[in-house]
Amino acid sequence: MTFFLDLTRISSRLLRGAPTGIDRVEYAYAEELVSKQKYDEVVPVITTPVATGAIPLETMREHLAKIESGWLRDRIDSSEDAFYMSLKRRIEAKPDPRQVGATTLKRQSRRQAIAKTLQFPFREIAGAPQLLRRKVNATRGEKRGYFHASHTQLDKPERFSWLSAPKIPSVFLIHDAIPVDYPEFCSPGSAARHHARLKTVADRASLIIANSAATETAVSRYMSEQGWSVPRIEVVPLAVDRWFTAAKHEASVIPAAPYFVCVGTIEPRKNLNFLFNVWRGVVEKYGSEAPKLVLVGRRGWENENIIDILERSRELGPHLVEVADLSDLGLSALLRGARALLAPSLVEGFSLPVAEALAIGTPVIASDIAVHREISDGRALLLGAVDGPSWLQAVDAMTPSASALRDEWAHRASGYVPMSWERHVEKAMTAITATMA
């Protein structure tokens, strides 16, 4: 069987210091199918504004190794990771009442990223369309299929026309329906683009892989409302990387002061303004001894009010730390030492930070939404997404070093068994192979 594996998104991620959730998903398939060659013949496919084509397997394998290196998945110790140690010191530092805005750290610039690794080998793109045609023609009459694990280019249906004449069965992994269900949380134009993506999938998919039951429900409901046919959907939960395990780190890299962590792109649906209001209550009670709130993630869109607080607040600024492009092991160490992960999101397709924190054994306080109930399996403290008093009470109870509430939820988290990416791909490929056959 031949798999035409779309790697358009991952091919452009060399400038990323740390991967997004969707990056991790597409990379997991690339690693299992291309780097490890576990599943029959694979043809890496990329789509450019000029054409769609195939990239030689060895070229893509070398490119994936560069991406892995560029993602800063390195060791954490005091001598080798000055950036993480700087973050540790900022968390431990006493708040400066003269400070305006949050403490902000960014691991590397795009210029540094470019210097660290090379761009995609564009010399291969000129011959990519011809190579794809040869591969399509060579596999006529054989079992074959196309798999797309990200949303990239799906809003441009004409770029998938090459699948029509040969009648290649197609499978798409859908991460959420948020832009069409909650356009107020997304950048202008996102709803129209996602509508087009879902229409492409409805028209072409023999199977949809959904990352959660919540996504399955949202996608099937939206397609039905549009009057489209709904392809068969298989739910395959996302996994956590090997860095987020219960393995011990050196105690010296864990900040000594109490702190809480919130992970994700800084955007409206993450409900950060609500969390800031909770933190006002924390600061009011603890004053200069208040635990730091560490925000891990890049700045997104439609977030002007959030940025105003991060850049101009005198009340909260000294108690906030904003960090972008933290390495995987840096995030793992940060989560391990946190009093809890805070996930107050109003809506999610999946929530990798919740799964990662639970996998490490860190308590999780999260909004009581369907996907958090699904992922946490009773091992996270779920509270109303706008129930400020309950959030304040929970943060307060978990702040002291001797905390019965934290011990209880850490114990519950210790029984969490995450899915590995190898197992995720295996489950998806079982469904995909059956569909293609």
MOPECOR-V51001 format. One record per pair of residues at least 4 apart in sequence whose ideal C-beta (glycine too) atoms are under 7 Angstrom apart, sorted by the first residue. I is the first residue (numbers start at 1). J is the second residue. D is the distance in whole Angstrom. If there is no record, write none. Layout:
# MOPECOR-V51001
I/J/D, I/J/D
This chain:
# MOPECOR-V51001
1/40/5, 1/143/4, 1/144/6, 1/433/7, 1/436/6, 2/40/7, 2/41/5, 2/43/6, 2/139/5, 2/142/6, 2/144/4, 3/33/6, 3/39/6, 3/40/7, 3/42/5, 3/43/7, 3/145/6, 3/147/6, 4/43/5, 4/45/5, 4/144/7, 4/146/4, 4/168/7, 5/29/7, 5/33/6, 5/42/5, 5/43/7, 5/44/6, 5/45/6, 5/147/6, 6/45/5, 6/146/7, 6/147/7, 6/148/4, 7/11/6, 7/26/7, 7/30/6, 7/44/5, 7/45/7, 7/46/6, 7/60/7, 8/46/5, 8/47/5, 8/152/5, 8/153/6, 9/13/7, 9/22/7, 9/26/5, 9/150/4, 9/152/4, 10/23/7, 10/26/5, 10/27/6, 10/30/6, 10/67/7, 11/46/5, 11/63/7, 11/120/5, 13/19/7, 13/23/6, 13/67/6, 14/66/6, 14/67/6, 14/70/5, 14/117/6, 14/119/6, 14/120/7, 15/110/5, 15/113/5, 15/114/7, 16/23/7, 16/71/7, 17/72/6, 17/107/5, 17/108/5, 17/113/6, 17/325/3, 18/71/6, 18/72/6, 18/325/5, 18/326/6, 18/327/7, 19/23/4, 19/24/5, 19/27/7, 19/71/5, 21/25/7, 21/352/5, 22/26/6, 22/150/5, 22/175/6, 23/27/6, 24/28/6, 24/241/7, 25/149/5, 25/150/7, 25/173/7, 25/238/6, 26/30/6, 26/149/5, 26/150/5, 27/31/6, 27/67/7, 28/32/6, 28/421/4, 28/424/7, 28/425/6, 29/33/6, 29/149/5, 29/425/6, 30/34/5, 30/35/7, 30/64/5, 31/35/5, 31/36/6, 31/64/7, 32/36/5, 32/38/5, 32/422/7, 32/425/4, 33/38/7, 33/39/5, 33/42/5, 34/42/6, 34/44/6, 34/57/7, 34/60/5, 34/61/6, 34/64/6, 35/61/6, 35/64/6, 39/429/6, 42/57/7, 43/54/5, 43/135/5, 44/54/7, 44/55/5, 44/57/7, 44/60/4, 45/52/7, 45/54/6, 45/132/7, 46/53/7, 46/55/6, 46/128/7, 47/52/4, 47/153/5, 47/159/5, 48/125/6, 51/128/7, 51/129/5, 52/129/7, 52/132/7, 52/159/6, 52/162/6, 53/125/7, 53/128/2, 53/129/4, 53/131/6, 53/132/5, 54/128/6, 54/131/4, 54/132/4, 54/135/5, 55/59/5, 55/60/5, 55/124/6, 55/128/6, 56/124/7, 57/61/6, 58/62/7, 59/63/6, 59/121/6, 59/124/5, 60/64/6, 61/65/7, 62/66/7, 63/67/7, 63/120/6, 63/121/7, 64/68/6, 65/69/7, 66/70/6, 66/117/5, 66/118/6, 67/71/6, 68/73/7, 69/117/6, 70/113/6, 70/116/6, 70/117/4, 72/107/7, 72/327/4, 73/243/7, 73/327/6, 73/328/5, 73/329/7, 74/81/7, 74/327/6, 74/329/6, 75/80/5, 75/81/7, 75/329/6, 76/81/5, 76/84/6, 76/249/6, 76/253/5, 76/329/5, 76/330/6, 76/333/5, 77/81/7, 77/250/6, 77/253/6, 78/85/6, 78/252/6, 78/253/7, 81/85/6, 81/330/7, 82/86/6, 83/87/7, 83/107/5, 84/88/6, 84/253/7, 84/330/4, 84/333/7, 85/89/7, 86/90/7, 86/105/7, 87/91/7, 87/105/6, 87/323/6, 88/92/6, 88/253/7, 88/255/5, 89/93/6, 90/103/5, 90/105/7, 90/321/5, 91/255/4, 91/257/6, 91/259/5, 91/292/5, 91/294/6, 91/321/6, 92/255/5, 92/256/6, 92/257/5, 94/288/6, 95/99/7, 95/288/6, 95/318/3, 95/319/6, 96/318/6, 97/318/7, 99/317/5, 99/318/4, 100/312/6, 100/314/5, 100/317/6, 101/310/6, 101/311/4, 101/312/6, 101/313/6, 101/317/4, 102/310/5, 102/317/5, 102/320/4, 102/321/6, 102/322/5, 103/320/7, 103/321/5, 104/322/5, 105/323/5, 106/324/5, 106/325/6, 107/324/7, 107/325/4, 107/326/6, 108/112/4, 108/113/6, 108/325/6, 110/114/6, 111/115/6, 112/116/6, 124/128/6, 127/131/6, 128/132/6, 129/133/7, 130/134/7, 131/135/6, 132/136/6, 133/137/6, 134/138/6, 135/139/6, 136/166/5, 139/144/5, 140/166/7, 143/436/6, 143/437/6, 144/168/6, 144/436/7, 145/168/6, 145/169/4, 145/170/7, 145/171/6, 145/432/7, 145/436/4, 146/163/6, 146/168/5, 146/170/5, 147/171/5, 147/432/6, 148/172/5, 148/173/7, 149/173/4, 151/175/7, 151/197/5, 153/159/5, 154/197/4, 154/200/5, 154/201/7, 155/193/4, 155/196/4, 155/197/5, 157/196/7, 157/200/5, 160/200/6, 160/204/6, 163/168/5, 163/170/6, 163/204/6, 169/206/4, 169/435/6, 169/436/5, 170/204/5, 170/205/6, 170/206/6, 171/205/7, 171/206/6, 171/207/5, 171/209/6, 171/432/5, 171/435/6, 172/201/5, 172/205/5, 172/208/6, 173/209/4, 174/201/7, 174/208/6, 174/210/6, 174/215/6, 174/219/5, 175/211/6, 175/215/7, 175/349/5, 175/350/7, 176/215/6, 176/218/7, 176/349/3, 177/181/5, 177/215/7, 177/218/4, 177/219/5, 177/222/5, 178/182/5, 178/185/7, 178/186/7, 178/269/7, 178/347/6, 178/349/6, 179/183/6, 179/186/5, 179/190/4, 179/191/5, 179/193/7, 179/194/4, 180/191/5, 180/194/5, 180/195/6, 180/198/7, 180/222/6, 181/218/6, 181/222/7, 182/269/7, 182/347/6, 183/190/7, 183/191/4, 185/267/7, 185/268/5, 185/269/4, 185/347/7, 186/190/4, 186/191/7, 187/301/4, 187/302/6, 189/193/6, 190/194/6, 191/195/6, 192/196/7, 193/197/6, 194/198/6, 195/199/6, 196/200/7, 197/201/7, 198/202/6, 198/219/7, 198/222/6, 198/223/6, 199/203/6, 199/228/7, 200/204/6, 201/205/5, 201/208/6, 202/223/5, 202/228/4, 202/229/6, 202/231/7, 205/231/4, 206/231/7, 206/435/5, 207/231/6, 207/232/5, 207/234/6, 207/431/6, 207/432/7, 207/435/4, 208/219/7, 208/231/5, 208/233/5, 209/234/6, 209/236/5, 209/428/5, 209/431/7, 210/215/4, 210/216/4, 210/219/6, 210/233/5, 210/235/5, 211/215/5, 211/237/7, 211/238/5, 211/349/6, 211/350/4, 212/235/7, 212/237/6, 212/349/6, 212/350/5, 212/371/5, 212/374/6, 213/217/6, 213/235/5, 213/374/6, 214/218/6, 214/370/5, 214/371/4, 214/374/6, 215/219/6, 215/349/5, 216/220/6, 216/233/5, 216/235/5, 217/221/6, 218/222/6, 219/223/6, 219/233/7, 220/224/6, 220/230/5, 220/233/6, 221/225/6, 222/226/7, 223/228/5, 223/230/5, 224/230/6, 234/431/4, 236/424/6, 236/427/5, 236/428/5, 237/419/6, 238/350/5, 238/352/6, 238/424/6, 239/418/6, 239/419/4, 239/420/5, 239/421/4, 239/423/7, 239/424/4, 240/244/5, 240/352/7, 240/355/5, 240/356/5, 240/359/5, 240/418/4, 241/328/6, 241/421/7, 243/328/4, 243/329/5, 243/332/5, 244/332/5, 244/356/4, 244/359/5, 244/360/6, 245/359/6, 246/360/7, 246/361/6, 249/253/6, 249/333/5, 249/336/6, 253/333/5, 254/333/7, 254/336/6, 254/337/4, 255/259/6, 255/337/6, 257/292/7, 258/291/4, 258/339/5, 258/399/5, 259/291/5, 259/292/4, 259/294/6, 259/338/6, 259/339/7, 260/291/6, 260/293/6, 260/338/6, 260/339/5, 260/340/6, 260/342/5, 260/395/7, 261/294/5, 261/296/6, 261/334/6, 261/335/6, 261/338/4, 261/341/5, 261/342/7, 262/275/6, 262/293/7, 262/295/5, 262/342/5, 263/296/5, 263/297/6, 263/341/7, 263/353/4, 264/270/5, 264/297/5, 264/353/6, 265/297/5, 265/298/6, 265/300/4, 266/270/7, 266/272/7, 266/295/7, 266/297/6, 266/298/7, 266/299/5, 266/300/5, 266/303/5, 266/306/6, 267/300/4, 267/301/6, 267/302/7, 267/303/6, 268/302/5, 268/303/6, 269/345/6, 269/346/5, 269/347/5, 270/345/5, 271/275/6, 271/344/4, 271/345/6, 271/346/5, 271/367/7, 271/385/6, 272/276/6, 272/306/5, 273/277/7, 273/305/6, 273/306/6, 274/278/7, 274/344/6, 274/386/6, 275/279/6, 275/342/6, 275/344/5, 276/280/7, 276/309/5, 276/316/6, 277/388/6, 278/282/7, 278/388/6, 278/391/5, 278/392/5, 278/395/7, 279/283/6, 279/293/5, 279/316/6, 279/319/7, 280/284/6, 280/315/7, 280/316/7, 281/285/7, 281/392/4, 282/286/6, 282/290/5, 282/291/7, 282/392/7, 282/395/6, 282/396/7, 283/287/7, 283/290/5, 283/315/7, 283/316/7, 283/319/6, 285/396/7, 286/290/4, 290/319/5, 291/339/6, 291/399/5, 292/319/6, 292/321/5, 293/319/6, 293/320/5, 294/321/5, 294/323/7, 294/334/7, 295/320/7, 295/322/5, 296/323/5, 296/326/6, 296/331/6, 297/324/7, 298/324/5, 299/303/6, 299/307/7, 303/307/6, 304/308/6, 306/310/6, 307/311/6, 308/312/5, 309/313/5, 309/316/6, 310/320/7, 310/322/6, 313/317/5, 316/320/6, 326/330/4, 326/331/5, 326/334/7, 327/331/7, 328/332/6, 329/333/6, 330/334/6, 331/335/6, 332/336/6, 332/360/7, 333/337/7, 334/338/7, 335/341/6, 335/356/7, 335/357/5, 335/360/5, 335/362/5, 336/360/5, 336/362/6, 338/362/6, 339/398/5, 339/399/6, 339/406/6, 340/362/7, 340/363/4, 340/364/6, 340/365/5, 340/398/5, 340/406/7, 341/353/6, 341/354/7, 341/357/4, 341/362/6, 341/364/5, 342/365/5, 343/351/6, 343/353/6, 343/354/5, 343/364/7, 343/366/4, 343/367/7, 343/372/7, 344/367/5, 344/385/6, 345/351/7, 345/367/6, 345/369/7, 346/367/7, 346/385/5, 347/369/7, 348/369/7, 348/371/5, 349/371/7, 350/371/6, 350/375/7, 351/355/7, 351/371/6, 351/372/6, 351/375/6, 352/356/6, 353/357/6, 354/358/6, 354/364/6, 354/366/6, 354/372/6, 354/375/5, 354/376/6, 354/380/6, 355/359/6, 355/375/6, 355/418/6, 356/360/7, 357/362/4, 357/364/5, 358/364/6, 358/376/7, 358/379/6, 358/380/7, 358/413/5, 358/416/4, 359/416/6, 359/418/4, 361/410/6, 361/413/5, 361/414/5, 362/413/6, 363/381/7, 363/398/7, 363/406/6, 363/409/4, 363/410/5, 363/413/6, 364/376/6, 364/380/4, 364/381/7, 364/413/7, 365/381/5, 365/383/7, 365/394/5, 366/372/4, 366/376/7, 366/380/5, 366/382/6, 367/372/6, 367/383/7, 367/385/4, 368/372/7, 368/382/4, 368/383/6, 368/384/6, 368/385/7, 369/385/7, 370/374/6, 371/375/6, 372/376/6, 372/380/7, 372/382/6, 373/382/7, 376/380/4, 379/412/4, 379/413/5, 379/415/7, 379/416/5, 381/394/6, 381/409/6, 383/387/5, 383/390/5, 383/391/6, 383/394/7, 384/390/6, 387/391/6, 388/392/6, 389/393/6, 390/394/6, 391/395/6, 392/396/6, 393/397/6, 394/398/6, 395/399/6, 397/403/6, 397/405/4, 398/403/5, 398/405/6, 398/406/4, 403/407/6, 404/408/6, 405/409/7, 406/410/6, 407/411/6, 408/412/7, 409/413/6, 410/414/7, 419/423/5, 419/424/5, 420/424/7, 421/425/6, 422/426/6, 423/427/6, 424/428/6, 425/429/6, 426/430/7, 428/432/6, 429/433/6, 430/434/7, 431/435/6, 432/436/6, 433/437/6
